[in-house]
């Protein structure tokens, strides 16, 4: 019996899975393998919310494979060593894996290729499994990547996509391959209480129901904080429980301005992935240095703590930070507001905010988290690096009735309408009735401090 190994990473599904399909076409038996690598923990990416969501995804993947006669093999240890052990035990001829964009993923692929060649086993790296358009497939003349989104989007939108693949009907796994017990969400501490349920089945149901109920209105409503009309698919895309190619294909088939706006957001995801693939150091270093003199010391630390806790005195900022703590997820407009407030109004290093987001976000993705933070901080690809978002104006625009703020900042629930965005305007006993802090900084003062620090004033 010929055997192939499918190494699952951030592609935890059976539908539209090119590595699984290729392995089944080339071998009689397949080992679907996931390795829980301690190197991920050492790198600081083993956040409770993502571990809990990952556990859901692995349980659901095992269920889906089981319905087809197979099972998921889970190992713990060094990924290269565990893959090699499975290859040697089963005498596998091939290993299939989805291509990654981080420096860690690229190094792992090279190590696997070298080690497997020594054993006479071939490694196949499949691009376009996690992305819609793989990094490097479209490039501008004279460069290895696009640094501006709009021309990238024009080229990206014209790339012909493969047809999404159906899930296999049968998956035969060789007997005797040892597996660790599947992790369970219940065994993980410090998980956000409102964390979504993970897994391919949940993700596919969410994609279908959201397109039917909200897809047409997405262009008009995706910035509506209180309306909560975004797809919330980012965690499923991050873990590959939903295929980005299938999401784009289904949206385009539906058509309309809402579908176009949704597809554009998926293009942003690929845009950041191609930037990081070309410039891996941008995960921690300024893509475009601005020679910032970020604030440090006790006062900056106190401001950072207030931001993390949702106690800055700016209600829409605090509402978004509290949503993050409760759900392990935050509305996209909220991400822009909170990041701008930290990096520009408080003038605290964007890396501090990016680290906090990665600690909590279930969709915490190195490419999109770090490069979105850089975009907002003005050290990334934004063509207007010194723009500063005013949280009061943004709150009144995207939460005009204050419903989002009252949902997440209940101590202000007694304030009606847009007045909830400026509680400091109350005086005397009216102000004393609300246990809510005054702003940590006046907006004009924060703006001037940012301009001085960046040397633009």
C-alpha positions as CSV (number, residue, x, y, z in Angstrom):
1,X,0.0,0.0,0.0
2,X,1.4,3.4,-1.0
3,X,1.2,6.0,1.8
4,X,1.3,9.8,1.8
5,X,1.3,12.2,4.8
6,X,-0.8,15.4,4.8
7,X,0.7,17.9,7.3
8,X,-2.0,20.1,8.5
9,X,-1.0,23.6,9.7
10,X,-3.4,26.6,9.2
11,X,-5.7,24.7,6.8
12,X,-7.9,22.7,9.2
13,X,-10.7,21.5,6.8
14,X,-11.6,18.8,4.4
15,X,-13.4,20.9,1.8
16,X,-11.3,22.7,-0.9
17,X,-8.0,21.2,0.4
18,X,-5.4,20.7,-2.4
19,X,-2.8,18.9,-0.3
20,X,-5.4,16.3,0.9
21,X,-6.7,15.9,-2.7
22,X,-3.2,15.5,-4.1
23,X,-2.3,12.9,-1.4
24,X,-5.4,10.9,-2.1
25,X,-4.7,10.9,-5.8
26,X,-1.2,9.7,-5.4
27,X,-1.5,7.1,-2.6
28,X,-3.8,4.4,-1.4
29,X,-3.6,5.5,2.3
30,X,-3.1,8.9,3.8
31,X,-2.0,10.1,7.3
32,X,-3.7,13.4,8.1
33,X,-1.2,14.8,10.7
34,X,-1.2,17.8,13.0
35,X,1.8,18.5,15.2
36,X,1.5,20.6,18.3
37,X,5.0,22.1,18.3
38,X,6.4,23.6,21.5
39,X,8.3,26.1,19.3
40,X,5.0,27.9,18.7
41,X,4.7,28.3,22.5
42,X,8.3,29.6,22.8
43,X,7.6,32.1,20.1
44,X,4.7,33.5,22.2
45,X,1.9,32.5,19.9
46,X,0.1,30.0,22.1
47,X,-2.5,32.4,23.4
48,X,-5.5,30.8,25.2
49,X,-8.2,32.0,22.8
50,X,-6.4,30.6,19.8
51,X,-5.6,27.3,21.6
52,X,-9.3,26.9,22.5
53,X,-10.4,27.7,19.0
54,X,-7.7,25.4,17.6
55,X,-9.0,22.6,19.9
56,X,-12.5,23.1,18.4
57,X,-11.0,22.9,14.9
58,X,-9.1,19.8,15.5
59,X,-12.1,18.0,17.1
60,X,-14.2,19.0,14.1
61,X,-11.5,18.0,11.6
62,X,-11.3,14.6,13.3
63,X,-15.1,14.2,13.0
64,X,-15.1,15.1,9.3
65,X,-12.3,12.6,8.6
66,X,-14.1,10.0,10.7
67,X,-17.2,10.4,8.6
68,X,-15.0,9.4,5.6
69,X,-13.4,6.4,7.3
70,X,-10.3,8.2,8.5
71,X,-9.1,10.0,11.6
72,X,-6.7,12.9,12.5
73,X,-3.3,11.9,13.9
74,X,-2.1,14.4,16.5
75,X,1.4,14.5,17.8
76,X,3.3,16.8,20.2
77,X,6.9,17.7,19.6
78,X,9.2,19.1,16.9
79,X,7.3,19.2,13.7
80,X,10.1,18.0,11.5
81,X,11.0,15.1,13.8
82,X,7.4,14.0,14.2
83,X,6.7,14.1,10.4
84,X,9.9,12.1,9.9
85,X,8.8,9.5,12.5
86,X,5.5,9.0,10.7
87,X,7.1,8.8,7.3
88,X,9.5,6.1,8.5
89,X,6.9,4.1,10.3
90,X,4.5,4.1,7.3
91,X,7.2,4.1,4.6
92,X,5.4,7.1,3.1
93,X,6.6,8.3,-0.3
94,X,5.2,11.8,-0.1
95,X,4.4,14.6,2.3
96,X,2.0,17.4,1.4
97,X,1.7,20.7,3.2
98,X,0.2,24.1,2.5
99,X,2.7,26.9,1.8
100,X,3.2,29.5,4.5
101,X,4.4,33.1,4.5
102,X,6.1,33.7,7.9
103,X,9.8,33.1,8.4
104,X,9.0,30.3,10.8
105,X,6.8,28.5,8.1
106,X,9.4,29.0,5.4
107,X,12.2,27.6,7.6
108,X,10.1,24.6,8.5
109,X,9.5,23.8,4.9
110,X,13.2,23.9,4.1
111,X,14.0,21.7,7.1
112,X,11.3,19.2,6.1
113,X,12.6,19.1,2.5
114,X,16.2,18.4,3.5
115,X,15.3,15.7,6.1
116,X,12.7,13.9,3.9
117,X,15.1,13.8,0.9
118,X,17.5,11.8,3.1
119,X,14.7,9.3,3.6
120,X,13.8,9.1,0.0
121,X,10.5,11.0,0.6
122,X,9.4,14.0,-1.4
123,X,7.9,17.1,0.0
124,X,5.1,18.9,-1.9
125,X,4.3,22.5,-0.9
126,X,0.9,23.7,-2.1
127,X,0.4,27.4,-2.6
128,X,-3.1,29.0,-2.7
129,X,-4.5,26.9,0.1
130,X,-4.5,29.5,2.8
131,X,-4.5,32.5,0.4
132,X,-6.7,33.4,-2.5
133,X,-3.7,34.5,-4.6
134,X,-0.3,33.2,-3.3
135,X,2.4,35.7,-2.4
136,X,4.6,36.4,-5.4
137,X,2.1,35.4,-8.1
138,X,1.5,39.0,-8.9
139,X,4.3,41.5,-8.6
140,X,5.0,45.0,-9.9
141,X,7.7,45.7,-12.4
142,X,11.0,46.0,-10.7
143,X,10.0,44.7,-7.3
144,X,9.2,41.4,-5.5
145,X,6.0,42.7,-3.9
146,X,3.4,45.4,-4.0
147,X,3.8,48.2,-1.4
148,X,0.5,50.0,-2.3
149,X,-2.8,48.3,-2.0
150,X,-4.8,49.8,-4.9
151,X,-2.5,48.6,-7.8
152,X,-2.2,45.2,-6.0
153,X,-6.0,44.9,-5.9
154,X,-6.3,45.7,-9.6
155,X,-3.9,42.9,-10.5
156,X,-5.2,40.5,-7.8
157,X,-8.8,40.8,-9.0
158,X,-7.8,39.7,-12.5
159,X,-6.1,36.4,-11.4
160,X,-8.2,33.4,-12.5
161,X,-9.0,31.2,-9.4
162,X,-9.1,27.5,-9.3
163,X,-12.5,25.8,-8.8
164,X,-13.1,25.0,-5.1
165,X,-12.7,21.2,-4.5
166,X,-15.3,19.1,-2.9
167,X,-14.5,17.2,0.2
168,X,-13.2,13.6,-0.4
169,X,-15.7,10.8,0.0
170,X,-13.2,8.3,1.5
171,X,-10.0,8.8,3.5
172,X,-8.1,5.6,4.4
173,X,-5.6,5.9,7.2
174,X,-3.0,3.1,7.9
175,X,-3.5,1.2,11.1
176,X,-1.1,1.5,14.0
177,X,-0.1,5.1,13.7
178,X,0.0,6.5,17.2
179,X,-1.9,9.7,18.1
180,X,-2.1,11.9,21.1
181,X,-5.5,12.6,22.6
182,X,-7.3,15.5,20.9
183,X,-7.1,18.7,22.9
184,X,-10.4,20.1,24.3
185,X,-11.4,23.7,24.9
186,X,-12.5,22.7,28.4
187,X,-8.9,22.0,29.4
188,X,-7.6,25.5,28.5
189,X,-7.6,28.3,31.1
190,X,-8.1,32.0,30.6
191,X,-10.3,31.8,27.5
192,X,-12.4,34.8,26.8
193,X,-16.0,34.0,27.9
194,X,-17.6,35.1,24.6
195,X,-15.2,33.2,22.3
196,X,-16.8,31.8,19.2
197,X,-17.0,28.1,18.5
198,X,-14.3,26.9,16.1
199,X,-14.3,24.3,13.3
200,X,-15.0,23.8,9.6
201,X,-18.7,22.9,10.1
202,X,-19.3,26.1,12.1
203,X,-17.3,28.2,9.7
204,X,-19.1,27.0,6.6
205,X,-22.5,27.5,8.1
206,X,-21.4,31.0,9.1
207,X,-20.2,31.8,5.6
208,X,-23.5,30.6,4.0
209,X,-25.8,32.3,6.5
210,X,-23.9,35.6,6.5
211,X,-23.8,35.9,2.7
212,X,-27.6,35.2,2.7
213,X,-28.5,37.6,5.5
214,X,-25.9,40.4,5.3
215,X,-23.8,40.0,2.2
216,X,-25.8,42.4,0.1
217,X,-25.6,45.2,2.7
218,X,-22.0,44.7,3.6
219,X,-20.7,47.8,1.7
220,X,-23.1,50.1,3.6
221,X,-22.9,48.4,7.0
222,X,-19.4,47.0,7.5
223,X,-18.4,50.0,9.6
224,X,-21.5,50.0,11.7
225,X,-20.2,49.2,15.2
226,X,-23.5,48.5,16.8
227,X,-25.0,46.7,13.8
228,X,-22.4,44.0,13.9
229,X,-23.0,43.1,10.2
230,X,-19.5,42.0,9.5
231,X,-18.9,38.3,8.6
232,X,-16.9,37.4,11.7
233,X,-15.1,34.9,9.4
234,X,-11.6,36.0,10.3
235,X,-11.0,33.3,12.9
236,X,-12.1,30.5,10.5
237,X,-9.9,32.0,7.7
238,X,-6.9,32.2,10.1
239,X,-7.2,28.5,11.0
240,X,-8.1,27.5,7.5
241,X,-11.4,26.1,8.6
242,X,-12.9,28.1,5.7
243,X,-11.2,28.3,2.3
244,X,-10.5,31.8,1.3
245,X,-10.8,30.8,-2.4
246,X,-14.2,29.3,-1.7
247,X,-15.3,32.4,0.2
248,X,-14.3,34.7,-2.8
249,X,-15.9,32.3,-5.3
250,X,-19.2,32.2,-3.4
251,X,-19.3,36.0,-2.9
252,X,-18.5,36.6,-6.6
253,X,-21.2,34.2,-7.6
254,X,-23.7,36.2,-5.5
255,X,-22.5,39.5,-6.9
256,X,-23.4,43.0,-6.1
257,X,-21.7,45.9,-4.3
258,X,-21.8,44.1,-0.9
259,X,-20.0,41.0,-2.3
260,X,-17.4,43.2,-4.0
261,X,-16.7,45.0,-0.7
262,X,-16.3,41.7,1.1
263,X,-14.0,40.3,-1.6
264,X,-11.9,43.5,-1.3
265,X,-11.4,42.8,2.4
266,X,-10.1,39.3,1.5
267,X,-7.7,41.0,-0.9
268,X,-6.3,43.1,2.0
269,X,-5.6,39.8,3.7
270,X,-3.5,38.6,0.7
271,X,-1.9,42.0,0.3
272,X,-0.4,41.8,3.8
273,X,0.6,38.2,3.3
274,X,2.6,39.1,0.2
275,X,4.3,42.0,2.0
276,X,5.4,39.8,4.9
277,X,6.5,37.0,2.5
278,X,8.8,39.4,0.8
279,X,9.8,41.3,4.0
280,X,9.7,38.9,6.9
281,X,11.4,41.3,9.3
282,X,8.3,43.6,9.0
283,X,6.7,41.3,11.7
284,X,8.7,43.2,14.3
285,X,10.5,46.1,12.5
286,X,9.1,49.2,10.9
287,X,8.4,48.6,7.2
288,X,9.0,52.3,6.6
289,X,10.9,53.8,9.5
290,X,9.6,57.2,10.6
291,X,12.3,57.7,13.3
292,X,9.7,57.8,16.0
293,X,10.6,58.7,19.6
294,X,8.0,56.6,21.2
295,X,7.0,57.5,24.7
296,X,8.5,55.3,27.5
297,X,8.5,55.4,31.3
298,X,5.9,55.3,34.0
299,X,3.4,57.6,32.5
300,X,3.4,55.8,29.1
301,X,3.1,52.5,30.9
302,X,0.1,53.8,32.8
303,X,-1.5,55.0,29.6
304,X,-0.9,51.6,28.0
305,X,-2.5,49.8,31.0
306,X,-5.6,52.1,30.7
307,X,-5.8,51.3,27.0
308,X,-5.6,47.5,27.7
309,X,-8.2,47.7,30.4
310,X,-10.7,49.8,28.4
311,X,-10.4,52.8,30.9
312,X,-9.0,55.5,28.7
313,X,-12.0,57.8,29.2
314,X,-12.8,57.7,25.5
315,X,-15.9,55.5,25.3
316,X,-15.7,54.1,21.8
317,X,-12.0,53.1,22.4
318,X,-12.9,51.5,25.7
319,X,-15.9,49.7,24.3
320,X,-13.7,48.1,21.6
321,X,-11.0,47.0,24.1
322,X,-13.7,45.4,26.3
323,X,-15.2,43.6,23.3
324,X,-11.7,42.2,22.6
325,X,-11.3,41.0,26.2
326,X,-14.8,39.4,26.3
327,X,-14.9,37.8,22.8
328,X,-11.3,37.5,21.7
329,X,-12.4,39.4,18.7
330,X,-13.0,43.0,17.7
331,X,-14.9,44.8,15.0
332,X,-12.7,46.0,12.2
333,X,-13.5,49.7,12.8
334,X,-12.8,49.2,16.4
335,X,-9.3,47.8,15.6
336,X,-8.6,50.9,13.5
337,X,-9.8,53.3,16.3
338,X,-7.9,51.6,19.2
339,X,-4.7,51.2,17.2
340,X,-4.7,54.8,16.1
341,X,-5.4,55.9,19.7
342,X,-2.5,54.0,21.1
343,X,0.1,54.6,18.4
344,X,-0.8,58.2,17.7
345,X,-2.9,59.9,20.4
346,X,-1.0,58.2,23.2
347,X,2.2,57.8,21.1
348,X,3.1,54.4,22.4
349,X,5.1,52.0,20.2
350,X,2.8,50.1,17.9
351,X,4.5,46.8,18.9
352,X,3.0,47.1,22.4
353,X,-0.5,47.2,20.9
354,X,0.2,44.5,18.4
355,X,1.5,42.2,21.2
356,X,-1.7,42.8,23.3
357,X,-3.8,42.0,20.2
358,X,-1.9,38.8,19.6
359,X,-2.4,37.8,23.3
360,X,-6.2,38.0,22.9
361,X,-7.3,37.8,19.2
362,X,-8.6,34.4,18.1
363,X,-7.7,35.5,14.6
364,X,-4.3,36.8,15.7
365,X,-2.4,36.4,12.4
366,X,1.2,37.6,12.2
367,X,0.9,39.1,8.7
368,X,-2.4,40.9,9.1
369,X,-2.0,41.8,12.8
370,X,1.5,43.3,12.5
371,X,1.0,44.9,9.1
372,X,-2.4,46.4,10.0
373,X,-0.8,47.9,13.1
374,X,2.0,49.3,11.0
375,X,-0.5,50.7,8.5
376,X,-2.4,52.5,11.3
377,X,0.9,53.6,13.0
378,X,2.2,55.1,9.8
379,X,5.2,52.9,9.6
380,X,3.7,50.5,7.1
381,X,2.1,50.9,3.7
382,X,-0.4,53.7,4.4
383,X,0.1,56.6,1.9
384,X,-1.1,59.0,4.7
385,X,1.2,57.9,7.5
386,X,0.5,60.9,9.8
387,X,-3.3,60.7,9.8
388,X,-4.8,60.5,13.3
389,X,-8.3,59.2,13.9
390,X,-10.4,61.3,16.3
391,X,-12.2,58.8,18.6
392,X,-15.0,61.2,19.4
393,X,-15.8,62.0,15.7
394,X,-15.3,58.3,14.8
395,X,-17.7,57.2,17.6
396,X,-20.4,59.7,16.5
397,X,-20.0,58.6,12.9
398,X,-19.9,54.8,13.3
399,X,-21.9,54.5,16.5
400,X,-24.3,57.5,16.1
401,X,-26.8,56.4,18.7
402,X,-24.2,55.1,21.2
403,X,-25.6,51.6,21.2
404,X,-22.2,50.0,20.8
405,X,-20.7,52.0,23.7
406,X,-23.6,51.2,26.0
407,X,-23.3,47.5,25.2
408,X,-19.7,47.3,26.3
409,X,-19.4,50.2,28.7
410,X,-22.5,49.6,30.9
411,X,-21.5,52.3,33.4
412,X,-22.5,54.8,30.7
413,X,-25.8,53.1,29.9
414,X,-27.8,56.0,31.4
415,X,-26.5,58.5,28.8
416,X,-28.8,58.7,25.8
417,X,-27.8,59.0,22.1
418,X,-24.5,60.6,21.0
419,X,-23.9,62.2,24.4
420,X,-22.4,58.9,25.5
421,X,-19.3,59.7,23.4
422,X,-18.4,62.7,25.6
423,X,-19.3,62.0,29.2
424,X,-16.7,64.5,30.4
425,X,-19.0,67.3,29.2
426,X,-21.2,66.5,32.2
427,X,-20.7,68.7,35.3
428,X,-21.3,68.5,39.0
429,X,-23.6,65.8,40.3
430,X,-24.4,64.7,36.8
431,X,-20.8,63.8,36.2
432,X,-20.3,62.2,39.6
433,X,-23.2,59.8,38.9
434,X,-21.0,57.9,36.4
435,X,-18.1,55.8,37.6
436,X,-16.1,56.3,34.5
437,X,-12.6,57.9,34.2
438,X,-11.8,61.3,32.6
439,X,-9.8,61.1,29.4
440,X,-6.2,60.1,29.9
441,X,-5.1,62.9,27.5
442,X,-6.8,65.8,25.7
443,X,-7.0,65.0,22.0
444,X,-5.3,68.3,21.0
445,X,-2.4,67.6,23.4
446,X,-2.0,64.0,22.1
447,X,-2.0,65.3,18.5
448,X,0.7,67.9,19.2
449,X,2.8,65.3,21.1
450,X,2.6,62.9,18.2
451,X,3.6,65.6,15.7
452,X,6.6,66.6,17.9
453,X,7.7,63.0,18.3
454,X,7.5,62.2,14.6
455,X,9.0,65.6,13.7
456,X,6.0,66.8,11.6
457,X,5.1,69.9,13.6
